[in-house]
Amino acid sequence: MSRFPMLSAFVLVACGLSLAGACRRNADQEPTTPEESSDQGDGVAGEPAPATGQVEVTAELRPGDQVAITVANGTDGRIELVRALSIEQLDGDEWVELEAVGEVWVRTACSPVDGVLYPEGQGHQCFELPARTQLEVSPWLGTFGDAQCACEQCERVPAGRYRIVAHGCEGQRFESNPVAIRLREDDEDAAEPLPEEE
């Protein structure tokens, strides 16, 4: 169990829960490509990715404790991914999903679709990421509640170590490197890199 308190019920209702790990594409539903995906906002298909032979998720701290996210397909074939990402927190020696975090999607811009940032049901759909392609995802805001693009009903996460998890449509998990978030003495959020492992 996470040692962090849950937000109030109205925040959870307003934001919705990220249930990426439980999502699968319907058998009669064809996956979209990044160009066709309405949650991409700007229609960007991505940038070339190095031929690493792997699917990689990278997290990088930015000022204000926002976490930049890159999802890269370094293989020679397309891969199907669920749009919704998960945020996990290290609790002791166990990684635990933060259920109070709202929607965080694989999207390259925050443009709404018909005035809606997160069209109902689309977070649990699949899309195809072409071979050797990477997407610079709109950052996680480092918050509970509203967690990407807007922070109307949100709350900063406590100090701790966090990671981003992308989910393949066949049940795969692609985990990012961990990032550390701490609080300054004046209660303003600040970020610091993880110490090197010995």
C-alpha positions in Angstrom: 0.0 0.0 0.0 1.2 3.5 -0.7 2.0 5.6 2.3 0.7 8.8 0.6 -2.8 10.1 1.3 -5.5 9.9 -1.3 -7.0 13.1 -2.7 -10.5 14.1 -2.0 -13.3 12.3 -4.0 -14.1 15.3 -6.1 -10.6 15.4 -7.5 -10.7 11.8 -8.4 -14.1 12.1 -10.1 -13.0 15.2 -12.1 -9.7 13.7 -13.3 -10.5 10.0 -13.6 -8.1 7.2 -12.8 -5.3 5.9 -15.0 -6.0 2.3 -15.6 -3.5 1.6 -18.4 -2.4 -1.7 -17.0 -5.9 -3.2 -17.4 -6.6 -1.9 -20.9 -6.7 -3.9 -24.0 -7.8 -3.2 -27.6 -11.2 -4.6 -28.6 -10.9 -7.4 -31.1 -12.9 -5.5 -33.7 -11.0 -2.2 -33.2 -8.1 -1.5 -35.4 -5.1 0.3 -33.8 -4.4 3.9 -34.9 -1.1 5.3 -35.9 0.4 8.4 -34.2 -0.7 10.5 -37.2 -4.3 9.3 -36.8 -4.4 9.5 -33.0 -6.6 12.4 -31.9 -4.8 12.5 -28.5 -1.6 13.6 -30.3 -3.1 17.0 -30.7 -0.6 18.3 -33.3 -0.6 15.2 -35.5 3.2 14.7 -35.0 4.3 11.3 -36.1 7.5 11.4 -34.1 11.3 11.7 -34.6 13.8 9.1 -35.7 14.9 6.8 -32.9 18.3 5.0 -32.6 18.3 1.3 -33.5 18.6 -0.1 -30.0 16.5 -3.2 -30.6 14.3 -2.2 -27.6 11.2 -0.2 -26.7 12.4 2.4 -24.2 10.7 4.9 -21.9 12.9 7.8 -20.6 12.0 10.2 -17.8 13.9 13.5 -17.2 13.2 16.1 -14.5 12.5 19.6 -15.5 12.2 22.8 -13.4 9.1 22.8 -11.3 9.3 19.0 -11.0 7.7 18.4 -14.3 8.9 15.1 -15.8 9.7 15.0 -19.5 8.8 11.7 -21.1 10.2 10.0 -24.3 8.7 6.8 -25.7 11.0 5.3 -28.3 10.7 2.2 -30.5 14.2 1.2 -31.4 13.2 -2.1 -33.0 12.8 -2.9 -36.7 9.0 -3.5 -36.4 5.9 -1.6 -35.3 4.6 -2.0 -31.8 1.2 -1.5 -30.4 1.0 0.6 -27.2 -1.9 1.7 -24.9 -2.2 5.5 -24.9 -2.5 5.8 -21.1 0.7 5.7 -19.1 1.1 4.7 -15.4 3.0 6.6 -12.7 4.7 4.5 -10.1 6.3 5.4 -6.8 9.0 3.5 -4.9 7.6 2.5 -1.5 10.3 0.7 0.4 11.6 -1.8 -2.1 8.4 -2.1 -4.1 7.1 0.0 -7.0 3.4 1.0 -6.4 1.1 2.6 -9.0 -0.2 6.0 -7.9 -4.0 5.6 -8.4 -4.7 9.3 -7.4 -2.8 10.5 -10.5 -5.2 11.6 -13.3 -4.7 10.9 -17.0 -1.2 10.9 -18.5 -1.3 9.8 -22.2 1.3 9.3 -24.9 0.5 12.6 -26.6 2.9 15.2 -28.1 0.7 18.2 -27.6 -2.1 19.4 -25.3 -4.6 20.5 -28.0 -8.1 19.5 -26.9 -10.4 17.4 -29.2 -13.8 19.2 -29.4 -12.9 21.1 -26.3 -12.0 17.9 -24.3 -8.4 17.1 -23.3 -9.1 13.4 -22.6 -12.0 12.0 -24.7 -13.7 9.3 -22.8 -12.4 5.8 -23.5 -9.5 6.8 -25.8 -6.9 6.4 -23.1 -7.5 2.7 -23.1 -7.2 2.3 -26.8 -4.1 1.1 -28.7 -2.0 2.9 -31.2 0.9 1.8 -33.4 4.4 3.3 -32.9 6.4 2.7 -36.1 9.9 1.1 -36.1 12.7 3.4 -35.1 10.4 6.2 -34.0 10.3 8.2 -30.8 7.7 10.5 -29.4 8.4 13.4 -27.0 5.4 13.1 -24.7 3.8 16.1 -23.0 5.3 16.0 -19.5 3.8 14.6 -16.3 3.3 17.7 -14.1 4.5 15.9 -10.9 1.0 16.1 -9.4 -1.9 14.1 -8.2 -5.3 14.9 -9.8 -4.8 16.8 -13.0 -1.4 15.4 -14.1 -0.8 16.5 -17.7 -1.4 19.7 -19.7 -3.5 21.4 -17.1 -3.5 21.8 -13.3 -6.9 23.0 -12.3 -7.5 20.5 -9.6 -4.1 19.1 -8.6 -1.7 18.6 -5.8 2.1 18.1 -5.8 3.3 14.6 -5.2 5.3 14.2 -2.0 9.1 13.7 -2.1 10.1 10.3 -3.4 11.2 8.3 -6.4 9.0 7.9 -9.4 9.0 6.2 -12.8 6.8 6.1 -15.9 5.4 2.9 -17.3 4.1 2.4 -20.8 2.0 -0.6 -21.5 2.0 -2.8 -24.6 -1.3 -4.1 -26.0 -0.1 -7.7 -25.5 0.5 -7.1 -21.8 4.2 -5.9 -21.9 5.5 -3.3 -19.5 8.1 -0.7 -20.5 9.5 1.0 -17.4 11.4 4.3 -17.4 14.5 5.2 -15.4 13.5 6.4 -11.9 13.6 10.1 -11.0 13.8 11.7 -7.6 11.6 14.6 -6.4 12.3 16.3 -3.1 10.9 19.2 -1.2 12.9 22.3 -0.2 12.9 23.6 3.4 10.7 26.4 2.3 8.1 23.9 1.0 8.7 24.8 -2.6 9.1 21.8 -4.9 12.5 21.1 -6.3 14.1 18.3 -8.2 17.4 16.5 -7.9 19.0 13.7 -9.8 19.2 10.2 -8.3 22.6 9.4 -6.6 24.7 7.0 -8.5 24.5 3.4 -7.5 27.5 1.9 -5.9 
